[in-house]
Amino acid sequence: MPRVIVFDVNETLLDLRALEPHFERLFGNPAVLREWFGQVLQSALLGVVIGPYSDFGKVGRSALAMVAARHGVTLADSDREAIVGGMRTLPAHPDVAPGLAKLRDAGFRLATLTNSPPQVAEAQIANAGLSEYFERIMSVDAVESLKPASKVYEYGARTLGVPIGDMRLVAAHSWDVAGAMRAGARAAFVTRPGMVLDPLWEAPDIVGADISEVADRIIACGG
């Protein structure tokens, strides 16, 4: 059974809602945050399908320009930086540290695998106070492809020195879970508010409302 647990970062571990005040100020509606991040994911997935590779920061800025144009809003450089740069300082969901501690204390190896560029990923984990839990903070930049491309998950397993079947990805995005399983890894899905599994793809064997619940289920099944 997998003893190596790899976590997605944005939304899975970190709370994107911390950016809502910026969208309230600039667009008059905090819900535009979801529109923006949805566009980020759409653009990222398009890059996986047709290329070329663009890092997640560039994708985020491009998506923000699209959303601003859609709403007829003119953004200053400082506005764009407040949002895209704000990804570095997102807080962890309150369930994250307790859940990670459970897994660490049960003897699991923990790492992250994120679409964020390396410097951003390192800053995110450090600023959220989670560095102590992870042996590696891995970025897709190493293979110049965004998730859910199979080679990203293969890179994660290779970097951690395990067969991909011995790695489990934990994520709050159905496409991330599907990508990991398609590549041969196991997965666990976190049902953050608004997150549901896509019925087009096989469901993972572990589903939980938060990281703590997912951790309990991983420990109960031995990986």
PEFEN-V87227 format. One record per pair of residues at least 12 apart in sequence whose ideal C-beta (glycine too) atoms are under 10 Angstrom apart, sorted by the first residue. I is the first residue (numbers start at 0). GAP is how many residues later the second one is. D is the distance in whole Angstrom. If there is no record, write none. Layout:
<<I GAP D> <I GAP D>>
This chain:
<<0 164 10> <0 165 8> <0 167 9> <0 185 8> <0 217 9> <0 220 7> <0 221 4> <0 222 3> <1 106 9> <1 107 10> <1 155 10> <1 160 8> <1 161 10> <1 162 10> <1 163 8> <1 164 5> <1 165 6> <1 166 4> <1 167 9> <1 183 8> <1 184 5> <1 185 10> <1 186 10> <1 216 8> <1 219 10> <1 220 9> <1 221 4> <2 100 10> <2 103 9> <2 104 7> <2 105 6> <2 106 6> <2 159 8> <2 163 7> <2 164 9> <2 165 9> <2 215 10> <2 219 8> <2 220 5> <3 104 7> <3 105 5> <3 106 8> <3 107 7> <3 131 9> <3 132 10> <3 152 9> <3 153 8> <3 156 5> <3 157 9> <3 158 5> <3 159 10> <3 160 10> <3 162 6> <3 163 5> <3 164 7> <3 165 10> <3 181 9> <3 182 10> <3 219 8> <4 95 9> <4 98 6> <4 99 10> <4 103 5> <4 104 7> <4 105 5> <4 106 8> <4 107 10> <4 129 10> <4 162 8> <4 163 5> <4 164 8> <4 165 6> <4 181 9> <4 183 8> <4 209 9> <4 210 9> <4 213 7> <4 218 8> <5 103 9> <5 104 8> <5 105 5> <5 106 7> <5 107 5> <5 108 10> <5 128 9> <5 130 9> <5 132 8> <5 147 8> <5 150 5> <5 151 8> <5 153 10> <5 154 8> <5 156 10> <5 161 6> <5 162 7> <5 163 5> <5 164 7> <5 165 9> <5 174 8> <5 179 8> <5 181 10> <6 89 9> <6 92 10> <6 93 8> <6 96 10> <6 103 7> <6 104 7> <6 105 5> <6 106 7> <6 107 8> <6 118 10> <6 123 9> <6 126 9> <6 127 8> <6 130 10> <6 161 10> <6 162 8> <6 163 5> <6 164 7> <6 165 10> <6 181 10> <6 183 9> <6 204 8> <6 207 10> <7 104 8> <7 105 7> <7 106 6> <7 107 8> <7 139 8> <7 161 7> <7 162 7> <7 163 4> <7 164 7> <7 165 7> <7 168 5> <7 169 9> <7 172 9> <7 179 10> <7 182 9> <8 78 10> <8 81 9> <8 83 10> <8 103 5> <8 104 8> <8 105 4> <8 106 8> <8 107 6> <8 111 9> <8 112 7> <8 115 6> <8 116 7> <8 119 9> <8 121 9> <8 128 8> <8 130 10> <8 162 9> <9 27 8> <9 30 9> <9 31 10> <9 46 9> <9 77 7> <9 80 7> <9 104 7> <9 105 7> <9 106 7> <9 110 10> <9 111 10> <9 114 8> <9 161 10> <9 162 9> <9 163 9> <10 26 8> <10 30 10> <10 79 9> <10 82 9> <10 160 8> <10 161 5> <10 162 7> <10 165 10> <10 179 9> <10 181 6> <10 183 10> <10 184 8> <11 81 8> <11 84 9> <11 100 9> <11 102 9> <11 157 10> <11 158 7> <11 159 5> <11 160 4> <11 161 7> <11 164 8> <11 176 10> <11 177 10> <11 178 6> <11 180 7> <11 183 9> <11 199 8> <11 202 10> <12 77 9> <12 78 10> <12 79 6> <12 80 7> <12 82 10> <12 83 5> <12 84 10> <12 86 9> <12 87 8> <12 99 7> <12 101 9> <12 111 8> <12 112 8> <12 115 7> <12 117 7> <12 120 10> <12 121 10> <12 157 9> <12 158 10> <12 159 9> <12 177 9> <12 198 7> <13 73 8> <13 74 10> <13 75 9> <13 76 4> <13 77 7> <13 78 6> <13 79 7> <13 82 8> <13 100 10> <13 102 10> <13 110 6> <13 111 9> <13 113 9> <13 114 6> <13 116 9> <14 75 6> <14 76 5> <14 77 7> <14 78 5> <14 79 9> <14 81 9> <14 113 9> <14 177 9> <15 17 7> <15 18 9> <15 20 10> <15 21 6> <15 70 10> <15 71 8> <15 74 6> <15 75 10> <15 77 10> <15 176 9> <16 13 8> <16 16 7> <16 17 10> <16 73 9> <16 74 9> <16 76 10> <16 176 9> <17 15 10> <17 68 7> <17 69 9> <17 71 8> <17 72 5> <17 73 6> <18 14 6> <18 17 8> <18 18 9> <18 63 8> <18 64 6> <18 65 9> <18 67 5> <18 68 8> <18 70 10> <18 71 8> <19 12 9> <19 13 5> <19 14 9> <20 12 10> <20 61 9> <20 65 10> <21 14 10> <21 57 7> <21 58 10> <21 60 5> <21 61 5> <21 64 7> <22 12 9> <22 13 7> <22 44 9> <22 60 8> <24 54 8> <24 57 9> <25 38 10> <25 41 10> <25 42 8> <25 45 9> <25 47 6> <25 48 10> <25 49 7> <25 50 9> <25 53 6> <25 54 10> <25 56 8> <25 57 8> <26 40 8> <26 41 8> <26 43 10> <26 44 6> <26 45 10> <26 46 6> <26 48 10> <27 43 9> <27 45 9> <28 42 9> <31 35 7> <31 36 9> <31 38 9> <31 39 7> <31 41 9> <32 34 10> <32 50 9> <33 160 8> <34 28 9> <34 31 10> <34 32 6> <34 35 8> <34 36 9> <35 24 8> <35 27 6> <35 28 6> <35 30 9> <35 31 5> <35 32 9> <35 34 10> <35 47 7> <35 48 10> <36 23 9> <36 26 8> <36 30 10> <36 50 10> <37 25 9> <37 29 9> <38 20 9> <38 21 9> <38 23 9> <38 24 4> <38 25 8> <38 26 10> <38 27 6> <38 28 6> <38 31 9> <39 16 8> <39 19 6> <39 20 5> <39 21 10> <39 22 9> <39 23 4> <39 24 8> <39 26 10> <39 27 9> <39 44 10> <39 47 10> <39 75 9> <40 18 9> <40 22 9> <40 74 9> <40 105 9> <40 106 10> <40 132 8> <40 134 8> <40 135 10> <41 17 10> <41 21 8> <41 24 9> <42 13 10> <42 15 9> <42 16 5> <42 17 9> <42 19 6> <42 20 5> <42 23 8> <42 103 10> <43 12 7> <43 15 5> <43 16 9> <43 18 10> <43 19 9> <43 71 6> <43 96 10> <43 102 5> <43 103 8> <43 104 9> <43 131 10> <44 14 10> <44 101 8> <44 102 9> <44 103 8> <44 104 10> <44 130 7> <44 134 10> <45 13 9> <45 100 10> <46 12 7> <46 15 10> <46 98 8> <46 99 6> <46 102 9> <47 92 10> <47 97 6> <47 98 5> <47 99 8> <47 100 7> <47 101 5> <47 104 9> <47 127 10> <47 131 9> <48 100 9> <50 93 10> <50 94 9> <51 92 9> <52 87 9> <52 88 9> <52 90 9> <52 91 4> <52 92 6> <52 93 7> <52 96 10> <53 90 10> <53 92 8> <54 60 9> <54 61 9> <54 62 5> <54 63 9> <54 65 9> <54 84 9> <54 85 8> <54 86 6> <54 89 9> <54 91 9> <55 28 9> <55 31 9> <55 58 8> <55 59 4> <55 60 5> <55 61 6> <55 64 7> <55 65 9> <55 83 9> <55 84 8> <55 85 9> <55 90 7> <55 91 10> <56 27 6> <56 28 9> <56 30 8> <56 31 10> <56 58 10> <56 59 8> <56 60 6> <56 62 9> <56 63 7> <57 26 9> <57 59 9> <58 25 10> <58 56 8> <58 87 8> <59 20 9> <59 23 8> <59 24 5> <59 25 10> <59 27 7> <59 55 10> <59 56 9> <59 60 10> <60 14 10> <60 19 6> <60 20 9> <60 22 9> <60 23 6> <62 21 9> <63 15 9> <63 16 6> <63 19 6> <63 20 7> <64 15 8> <66 16 10> <67 12 9> <83 36 9> <84 35 9> <84 38 10> <86 29 7> <86 33 6> <86 34 10> <86 36 9> <86 37 7> <87 28 9> <87 31 9> <87 32 6> <87 33 9> <87 34 9> <87 35 4> <87 36 6> <87 38 9> <87 39 6> <87 40 10> <88 34 8> <88 35 8> <88 37 10> <88 38 5> <88 39 8> <89 34 6> <89 37 8> <89 38 7> <90 36 8> <90 37 6> <90 38 9> <91 32 9> <91 33 9> <91 35 9> <91 36 4> <91 37 7> <91 38 6> <91 119 9> <92 35 9> <92 79 9> <92 97 9> <92 99 8> <92 117 7> <92 118 7> <92 119 10> <93 116 9> <93 117 10> <93 118 9> <94 95 9> <94 97 10> <94 113 10> <94 114 8> <94 115 4> <94 116 5> <94 117 5> <94 118 8> <94 119 9> <94 120 9> <95 32 8> <95 33 9> <95 34 7> <95 37 9> <95 94 10> <95 114 8> <95 115 5> <95 116 8> <95 119 10> <96 31 9> <96 32 7> <96 33 7> <96 35 9> <96 36 8> <96 114 9> <96 115 9> <97 112 9> <97 113 8> <97 114 5> <97 117 8> <98 34 10> <98 71 9> <98 91 9> <98 109 9> <98 111 7> <98 112 3> <98 113 4> <98 114 8> <98 115 7> <98 116 4> <98 117 8> <98 119 9> <99 30 7> <99 32 9> <99 33 4> <99 34 8> <99 111 7> <99 112 9> <99 115 7> <100 31 9> <100 32 7> <100 111 9> <100 114 9> <101 109 9> <101 110 7> <101 112 10> <101 113 4> <101 114 7> <101 116 9> <101 117 7> <102 30 8> <102 67 9> <102 108 9> <102 109 10> <102 111 9> <102 112 5> <102 113 10> <102 115 7> <102 116 7> <103 28 8> <103 29 6> <103 30 9> <103 31 10> <103 111 9> <104 110 10> <104 114 9> <105 109 8> <105 110 10> <105 112 8> <105 113 5> <105 116 9> <105 117 10> <106 112 9> <107 60 9> <107 107 9> <107 110 7> <107 111 8> <107 114 10> <107 115 8> <108 25 9> <108 26 6> <108 27 9> <108 51 7> <108 52 10> <108 53 8> <108 57 10> <108 58 9> <109 20 10> <109 22 10> <109 23 5> <109 24 5> <109 25 7> <109 26 9> <109 60 10> <110 22 9> <110 23 5> <110 24 6> <110 25 4> <110 26 7> <110 27 6> <110 45 7> <110 48 8> <110 49 6> <110 56 9> <111 12 9> <111 13 6> <111 18 9> <111 21 9> <111 22 6> <111 23 10> <111 24 7> <111 25 5> <111 26 6> <111 27 9> <111 44 9> <111 58 10> <112 23 9> <112 24 9> <112 25 5> <112 26 8> <112 27 8> <112 29 10> <112 34 8> <112 39 7> <112 40 7> <112 42 8> <112 43 5> <112 44 10> <112 46 9> <112 47 9> <112 54 9> <112 56 7> <112 57 10> <112 58 9> <112 63 9> <112 67 9> <112 72 10> <113 23 8> <113 24 7> <113 25 6> <113 26 7> <113 27 10> <113 32 10> <113 33 8> <113 38 10> <113 62 10> <114 24 8> <114 25 5> <114 26 9> <114 30 10> <114 31 5> <114 32 6> <114 33 10> <114 37 9> <114 61 9> <115 21 9> <115 23 6> <115 24 8> <115 25 9> <116 22 6> <116 23 9> <116 24 5> <117 19 8> <117 20 9> <117 21 4> <117 22 9> <117 23 6> <117 24 8> <118 20 9> <118 22 9> <119 19 8> <119 21 10> <120 16 5> <120 17 8> <120 18 5> <120 19 9> <120 20 9> <121 15 6> <121 17 9> <122 14 10> <123 13 8> <124 12 5> <134 25 8> <135 20 9> <135 23 6> <135 24 7> <137 14 9> <137 17 7> <137 18 6> <137 21 6> <137 22 8> <138 13 10> <138 16 10> <139 12 5> <139 13 10> <139 15 8> <139 16 9> <141 13 6> <141 14 9> <141 16 10> <141 17 8> <142 12 5> <142 13 9> <142 15 10> <145 33 10> <146 22 9> <146 24 9> <146 26 8> <146 28 8> <146 29 6> <146 32 6> <146 33 8> <146 36 10> <147 21 10> <147 23 10> <147 25 9> <147 26 10> <147 27 5> <147 28 6> <147 29 9> <147 30 6> <147 31 2> <147 32 7> <147 33 10> <147 34 7> <147 35 8> <148 30 7> <148 33 10> <148 34 9> <149 14 9> <149 29 7> <149 30 9> <149 32 6> <149 33 4> <149 34 8> <149 35 10> <150 32 8> <151 24 10> <151 27 8> <151 28 9> <151 31 8> <152 14 7> <152 16 7> <152 23 9> <152 26 7> <152 27 5> <152 28 9> <152 29 8> <152 30 4> <152 31 8> <152 32 5> <152 34 10> <153 13 10> <153 29 6> <153 30 8> <153 31 9> <154 28 10> <155 13 8> <155 24 9> <155 27 9> <155 29 8> <156 12 10> <156 23 10> <156 26 8> <156 27 8> <156 28 7> <161 23 10> <162 21 8> <162 22 10> <163 16 9> <163 19 6> <163 20 4> <163 21 5> <163 22 9> <164 18 10> <164 19 6> <164 20 7> <164 21 7> <165 18 10> <165 19 9> <165 20 9> <165 57 8> <166 13 8> <166 16 9> <166 17 9> <166 18 5> <166 19 7> <166 20 9> <166 56 10> <167 12 8> <167 13 10> <167 17 6> <167 18 4> <167 19 6> <167 20 6> <167 36 9> <167 37 9> <167 38 8> <167 46 10> <167 50 7> <167 55 7> <168 12 8> <168 14 9> <168 16 5> <168 17 7> <168 18 5> <168 19 7> <168 20 10> <168 35 9> <169 16 10> <169 17 7> <169 18 5> <169 19 8> <169 20 6> <169 34 9> <169 36 8> <169 38 9> <169 41 7> <169 44 6> <169 45 9> <169 48 8> <170 16 7> <170 17 8> <170 18 7> <170 19 7> <170 21 10> <170 24 9> <170 33 9> <171 17 7> <171 18 4> <171 19 7> <171 20 4> <171 21 10> <171 22 9> <171 23 5> <171 38 9> <171 39 9> <171 42 10> <172 16 9> <172 17 9> <172 19 9> <172 22 7> <172 24 10> <172 25 10> <173 13 10> <173 15 7> <173 21 7> <173 22 7> <173 23 5> <173 24 4> <173 25 9> <173 26 9> <173 27 7> <173 29 9> <173 30 10> <174 23 7> <174 26 8> <175 13 9> <176 12 5> <176 13 9> <176 20 7> <176 21 9> <176 24 8> <176 25 9> <176 26 8> <176 27 6> <176 29 10> <176 30 9> <177 19 9> <177 20 7> <177 22 8> <177 23 4> <177 24 8> <177 25 10> <177 26 9> <178 22 9> <179 24 9> <180 20 7> <180 21 6> <180 22 9> <180 23 7> <180 24 10> <181 19 8> <181 20 9> <184 19 10> <185 18 7> <185 19 7> <185 20 8> <185 32 9> <185 35 10> <185 37 8> <186 15 9> <186 16 9> <186 17 4> <186 18 8> <186 19 8> <186 20 10> <187 16 6> <187 17 8> <187 18 4> <187 19 7> <187 20 7> <187 23 9> <187 25 10> <187 26 5> <187 27 9> <187 29 7> <187 30 6> <188 14 7> <188 15 5> <188 16 10> <188 17 7> <188 18 5> <188 19 8> <188 25 8> <189 16 10> <189 17 8> <189 18 6> <189 19 7> <189 20 6> <189 21 6> <189 23 8> <189 24 6> <190 16 6> <190 17 7> <190 18 5> <190 19 8> <190 22 9> <190 23 9> <191 17 8> <191 18 8> <191 19 10> <192 16 9> <204 12 9> <204 13 10> <204 16 8> <205 12 6> <205 14 9> <205 15 7> <205 17 10>>
